[in-house]
Amino acid sequence: MIITLQNIGRRFNRDWIFKGVDYTFTSGESYAILGPNGSGKSTLLQVLNGSLSPSIGQIDFTNDGKAVEIDTVFTHLSLAAPYLELIEEFTMSEMVDFHFRFKSFKQGMDKAQLIELLNLPKSTNKLIKYFSSGMKQRLKLALAFCADTPMLMLDEPTSNLDTQGVDWYLNLVQQFAAGRLTIVCSNQEHEYSFCNHKLSIVDYKV
């Protein structure tokens, strides 16, 4: 999967969040989108995943040399973000089943292995509304990493995780990020230390 940005900008009302972004994201590479809180990292990520249209410029997606229509981009990506809600009336088991009605498991993974990976054995049939914020974040990350998609997008991936949870996240990166186009929005180095490309959102402020 390749994402090509040409003079991309996004504004809310009259205020530009960013402008003039010319950049190419390439399959198999990992990218960190950096900037302070409120700088527009999440907005750029939403443009990149097709859920938000740019105010100016052009964005193109290609997969295996073929153009991907903007309204089908979501089928090619997995996303974990603080603003992405889980269905709290589902149990963890039901949430996994629901998620993988729309995505395929990565090769070698299945529901039982994902639940084992979460290391929450007593919570399989617990309603998600009773999960702690850290448990919810673990579930979001596991669903994203274990889905067989060419793109992996992570926004503040270790929010609500303790030190042990951060180590668990970095282990997921080692196991499941290789070969994918991985994009991490962050201002904490431990979240993106593995990324080999960095894009600073403040470079595109008007």
C-alpha positions as CSV (number, residue, x, y, z in Angstrom):
1,M,0.0,0.0,0.0
2,I,1.3,3.5,-0.9
3,I,-0.3,6.8,0.1
4,T,0.7,9.9,-1.8
5,L,-0.1,13.4,-0.6
6,Q,0.2,16.4,-2.9
7,N,-0.2,19.8,-1.3
8,I,-2.6,18.5,1.3
9,G,-4.1,20.9,3.8
10,R,-6.9,20.9,6.3
11,R,-8.6,23.8,8.0
12,F,-11.5,24.2,10.4
13,N,-13.5,27.3,9.7
14,R,-10.8,29.9,8.7
15,D,-7.9,28.3,10.7
16,W,-5.4,26.1,8.9
17,I,-4.5,23.0,10.9
18,F,-1.7,22.2,8.4
19,K,-1.0,23.1,4.8
20,G,1.3,22.1,2.0
21,V,2.0,18.5,2.9
22,D,3.8,16.7,0.1
23,Y,4.7,13.2,1.3
24,T,4.7,9.5,0.3
25,F,4.0,6.7,2.7
26,T,5.3,3.4,1.4
27,S,4.4,-0.2,2.2
28,G,6.8,-2.0,4.6
29,E,8.0,1.2,6.2
30,S,7.1,2.8,9.6
31,Y,6.4,6.4,10.1
32,A,6.0,8.6,13.1
33,I,3.8,11.7,12.9
34,L,5.1,14.0,15.6
35,G,3.9,17.2,17.3
36,P,2.6,18.6,20.6
37,N,-0.9,17.9,21.8
38,G,-3.5,19.8,19.7
39,S,-1.1,20.3,16.8
40,G,-3.1,18.3,14.2
41,K,-1.5,14.8,14.3
42,S,-4.9,13.0,14.7
43,T,-6.4,15.2,12.0
44,L,-3.7,14.2,9.5
45,L,-4.2,10.6,10.5
46,Q,-7.9,10.9,9.7
47,V,-7.1,12.3,6.3
48,L,-4.7,9.4,5.7
49,N,-7.3,6.8,6.6
50,G,-10.0,8.4,4.5
51,S,-12.3,9.4,7.3
52,L,-11.7,13.1,6.8
53,S,-11.4,14.9,3.5
54,P,-8.5,17.4,2.9
55,S,-9.5,21.0,2.4
56,I,-7.0,21.3,-0.4
57,G,-4.7,19.0,-2.3
58,Q,-4.9,15.5,-3.5
59,I,-4.4,12.1,-1.8
60,D,-4.0,8.9,-3.7
61,F,-3.9,5.3,-2.5
62,T,-2.5,2.4,-4.4
63,N,-2.2,-1.3,-3.5
64,D,-0.2,-3.7,-5.6
65,G,0.0,-1.0,-8.3
66,K,-3.8,-0.6,-8.5
67,A,-5.7,2.6,-7.4
68,V,-7.8,2.2,-4.3
69,E,-11.0,4.3,-4.1
70,I,-11.2,6.5,-1.0
71,D,-14.4,5.0,0.2
72,T,-12.8,1.5,0.4
73,V,-9.6,2.5,2.1
74,F,-10.9,1.4,5.5
75,T,-10.9,-2.2,4.3
76,H,-7.2,-2.1,3.9
77,L,-6.3,-0.7,7.3
78,S,-6.4,-1.4,11.0
79,L,-6.7,1.5,13.5
80,A,-6.3,2.0,17.2
81,A,-7.0,5.4,18.6
82,P,-8.3,7.0,21.8
83,Y,-11.4,8.3,19.9
84,L,-12.2,4.9,18.5
85,E,-14.9,3.4,20.6
86,L,-15.5,-0.2,21.5
87,I,-19.0,-1.5,21.8
88,E,-19.4,-1.5,25.5
89,E,-22.5,-3.8,25.5
90,F,-20.4,-6.6,24.0
91,T,-18.3,-9.0,26.0
92,M,-14.6,-9.2,25.0
93,S,-15.4,-12.5,23.2
94,E,-18.3,-10.9,21.3
95,M,-16.2,-7.8,20.4
96,V,-13.5,-10.1,18.8
97,D,-16.1,-12.0,16.9
98,F,-17.7,-8.8,15.6
99,H,-14.4,-7.2,14.6
100,F,-13.3,-10.3,12.6
101,R,-16.5,-10.4,10.7
102,F,-15.0,-7.5,8.8
103,K,-11.3,-8.3,8.9
104,S,-9.3,-11.5,8.6
105,F,-6.9,-12.7,11.2
106,K,-3.2,-12.4,10.4
107,Q,-1.7,-15.8,9.3
108,G,-1.2,-18.0,12.3
109,M,-3.6,-16.1,14.5
110,D,-7.1,-17.0,15.6
111,K,-9.6,-15.9,18.3
112,A,-8.1,-18.2,21.0
113,Q,-4.6,-16.9,20.4
114,L,-5.7,-13.3,20.4
115,I,-7.4,-13.8,23.8
116,E,-4.3,-15.5,25.1
117,L,-2.2,-12.6,23.8
118,L,-4.3,-10.2,25.8
119,N,-3.5,-12.1,29.0
120,L,-6.9,-11.3,30.4
121,P,-8.2,-14.8,31.0
122,K,-10.9,-13.8,33.5
123,S,-12.4,-11.1,31.2
124,T,-13.3,-13.1,28.1
125,N,-17.0,-13.0,28.9
126,K,-17.0,-9.7,30.8
127,L,-18.9,-6.8,29.4
128,I,-16.5,-4.2,28.0
129,K,-18.3,-1.4,29.9
130,Y,-16.7,-2.9,33.0
131,F,-13.2,-2.9,31.6
132,S,-10.6,-0.4,32.9
133,S,-9.2,2.1,30.5
134,G,-6.0,0.1,30.2
135,M,-7.9,-3.1,29.4
136,K,-9.9,-1.3,26.7
137,Q,-6.6,0.0,25.2
138,R,-5.1,-3.5,25.2
139,L,-8.2,-4.8,23.3
140,K,-8.1,-2.0,20.7
141,L,-4.4,-2.6,20.1
142,A,-4.8,-6.4,19.8
143,L,-7.7,-6.1,17.4
144,A,-5.6,-3.7,15.2
145,F,-2.3,-5.7,15.3
146,C,-3.9,-9.1,14.7
147,A,-6.0,-8.1,11.7
148,D,-4.5,-9.0,8.3
149,T,-4.4,-5.5,6.7
150,P,-1.6,-3.9,4.8
151,M,-1.9,-0.6,6.8
152,L,-1.6,-0.2,10.6
153,M,-2.5,3.2,12.0
154,L,-1.9,3.9,15.7
155,D,-2.8,7.2,17.5
156,E,-1.3,7.5,21.0
157,P,-1.0,3.7,21.3
158,T,0.2,3.5,24.9
159,S,-2.4,5.9,26.4
160,N,-3.8,4.4,29.6
161,L,-1.1,1.7,29.6
162,D,1.3,1.1,32.5
163,T,4.9,0.2,32.2
164,Q,4.1,-3.5,31.7
165,G,1.5,-2.5,29.1
166,V,4.1,-0.4,27.2
167,D,6.4,-3.4,27.0
168,W,3.5,-5.5,25.8
169,Y,2.8,-2.9,23.1
170,L,6.4,-3.0,21.9
171,N,6.2,-6.8,21.7
172,L,3.1,-6.5,19.5
173,V,5.1,-4.2,17.2
174,Q,7.9,-6.8,16.9
175,Q,5.4,-9.6,16.2
176,F,2.9,-7.9,13.9
177,A,4.1,-4.7,12.3
178,A,6.8,-6.1,10.0
179,G,5.9,-5.8,6.3
180,R,3.1,-3.3,6.8
181,L,2.7,0.4,6.3
182,T,2.7,1.5,9.9
183,I,1.9,5.1,11.0
184,V,2.1,6.2,14.6
185,C,0.9,9.5,15.9
186,S,2.7,10.4,19.1
187,N,4.7,12.8,21.2
188,Q,6.2,10.1,23.4
189,E,9.4,8.5,22.0
190,H,8.8,5.0,23.4
191,E,5.7,4.8,21.2
192,Y,7.5,5.4,17.9
193,S,11.2,4.6,18.6
194,F,11.0,1.8,16.0
195,C,9.8,4.1,13.2
196,N,12.4,4.8,10.5
197,H,10.7,7.9,9.2
198,K,9.5,11.0,11.0
199,L,7.1,13.7,9.9
200,S,6.7,16.8,12.2
201,I,3.3,18.4,11.8
202,V,4.7,21.8,13.0
203,D,6.6,21.9,9.7
204,Y,3.3,22.4,7.9
205,K,1.8,25.2,10.0
206,V,0.8,28.4,8.2
